Amino acid sequence: MPTAPAPSVLTAFETAKGFMPVDEGLALYAAAREAGGLGLPLLEVGTYCGRSTILLADAARAAGVTALTVDHHRGSEEQQPGWDYHDPETVDPELGVMDTLPTFRRTLHNAGLEDHVVALIGRSPRIASLWSSPLALVFIDGGHTDEHATADYEGWAPHVAEGGLLLIHDVFPDPADEFTGQAPYRIYLRALASGAFTDVSATNSLRVLRRTGPGI
């Protein structure tokens, strides 16, 4: 089984607007290809403009499953005006608020992957409360506050199937990274302490865990 995307897919990933570096993207892709073997959907929380969605969609295409991506497309806290990760190009010129949905749709269209993705548009906890099906992979890459990271974990981790993978992005153990990575780090520790998940790999700030027991 290929563990790296085709050059055209990797190029689409590298040129898409977003923040995930290539080494973490390759680790995400390898995990998604493996998880796709379970024959269940692959889901990410935190679409932004679709950079990581490209890799999930290509892995889903190869496995004959669907990639799901959850986002309200109004930007997380660090992407608002005045913050370091704000991009004026993602602001709706009429409403004056963040709207990454048009960029996301262009990203998927340009990559030729629209048919392999279902975009779930809304707040993660609300969508999770309506979800009832098992998932082969859950990739948490949403908000970086404890409120948002915990809600994403509690909403979606229960749906990871036995043997499926839970991925958490922006895991930074150093307390100096309180704003950018301590909340994801805390849900990562919670996943390990639960006994439901076991470490598989770490690539910079990306953690991959496997469900090996019940609970969250």
N, C-alpha and C positions, 0 to 999 in steps of 0.2 A: 504494500500500500504506500503510495507517495506521501511523504511527510512535509513536502514543500509545495507551494502553489506553482502553477505554470508561470513562466516569465510575464505573460500578458496580465495575469491576475495580480502578480506582485507589483507590476508597474502601476496598475490601477490603484492599488493600496497605497503605494508610496506617493502618488500624485494627489490623492484625495485629501481634503481638508480634515485635520484631526491631529491627535497628539501621540498616538501609540507608535513607539519606535519599531524598526524592522525586526529586531531579535525577539521582542515580545509578540509581534504579529506572527512570526513563524511558529512560536510556541503555541499560540492560540490556534493556528491552523492545524498543527499536528494533533492537538487535543480534539479539535472538532472532527477531524477525519476519523480518529479512533472512536469517538463517541457516536458518530454517525452509524457505526456498525450495529448499534442497538436498534436501529430502525425507528427512532423516535425523533421528534423535532429538537432543534438546537435553538436556545433562546438567549438573547443578550438584554441586559437592562442598561440603557444609556446609549442611544443611537448617535447623538450629535449629528454629524454630517455624513455618516456611513462608512468611515474609513475601516473600522473593524468588521462592519457588516459585510463588506466585500469578501473577506476571508471566510466568514461563517456561511455566506451564501454559496460560495464555490465548494466548500466542504459538504454542504447540504445537497447541492446538485450532484456531486459525485456519489453520495450515499442514497440518493433517491428520496430524501426527506425534505422538510421545509425549515428555513431559518426564520425565526421570529425576533422582532426587535421592538423594544418598549421605550417610549420617550414621549414627553409632552411637547418637546421641541421649542420650549421657551427658554432653554438654557439653564444650567445649574448655577449655584450661587457664585462661583468664581468666574463665570462667563458674562456677568452683567456689566453694564457700563461702569468704568472706573476701576475695574479689577484687571489683574495681569493677563488673564486669558480671554479678555473680551475681543471680539472680532467685529468691527463695524459692518462688514459685509453680510453678517447674519442678522442684521436688524431690519425688520419690516419698515420700509420708508413711509408707509401711510400710517401705521399704528404706532411706530416708535418703540416696538418691543422685539425681543429676540424671536426669530422664527427660522429654525434650521431645516424645516421640512422641505422647502424647495431645493435647497442645496443637496440634501439627502437623496431626493428623487433623481436629480441630475446625476449624482454619483453612481447610483445603481444603474440608471439608463446607459450611461457611458461605459460602464463595465459589462453590460449585457447580462445583468443578473436579476432584473426586476421580477421575472417569473418564479424565482426561487426564494422570495422573501415576502413575508406578511408583516406589515408595519402596524403595530398596536399603539395608537396615539392616545395618550392620556397619562395620568399619574400612576406610577408603578404600583403603589399599594391597592388602588382601586381595581386595576386590571388583575392583579394577583388574587384579589378576593373573589373574582369571577372565574378564575382558572381552576380546572379540576383534573387535567390530564398529566400523565408522567412525561418527563423531558429527559433526553439523553445528556444534555449539557445546559447548564445555567452559567452565564458569564455576567458577573456583577461589575458594572463600570458606570455607576450613576453618581449621585451626589456624594459629597465628602464630609457631610456632617454626620454625627452619630444618629440623629433622627432619620436621615435618609438612608444611610448604609444599613442600619438595623432593620428598617422597614423593608428594604430590598431583600435582605437575608431572610427575614421571617416570612416574607411573602412568597419567595420563590424557591428557597432551599428545600422546603418539604416536597417539592415536585420533582426533584432529581431522582431518577429511577435507580434501583439497585445496580451497582456497577457503573452508573453514570458519573459524570464529572461536574464539579463545581469549580469555577474559576473566579478569582477575585483580583481585580486590577488596582494599581496604586497602593500597594501594601508597603508601607514604610515604617519599620520598627523604631526609627530614631525619633524621640520626642520633639526634636526640632522641626519635624515635618507635621506638626499637629494639624494644620489646616488642610494639607494636601493628602495625607496618607495614614493618619493615626486611626481614623474611624474604620477604613477598610482593614487595617491591621487588627483592630479589636474584633471585627466579625470573623476574620481569619482565625484568631485565637479561639473564639467561641466555637467555630466549626470543629476545630481539633479537640477542644475540651468536651464536646458533646458525645464523642465516641461514634458519631455517625459518619464522619469523614476522616480519611487518611491522606497524608501528604503524598503527592506524586512527583511534583517538580516545582522549581522556582527559577524564573528567568527575570532578573532584575526585580521589578515591582509586581510581576505577574505570578500568582500562586495557583497551582492546579491540585485539586483534591479529588479523591474518588469516594463515592458513597459505599461504605462497607458495613453499615449498620443502620438501624432505624433511628428516627428522631432528627432534631436539629440542634 
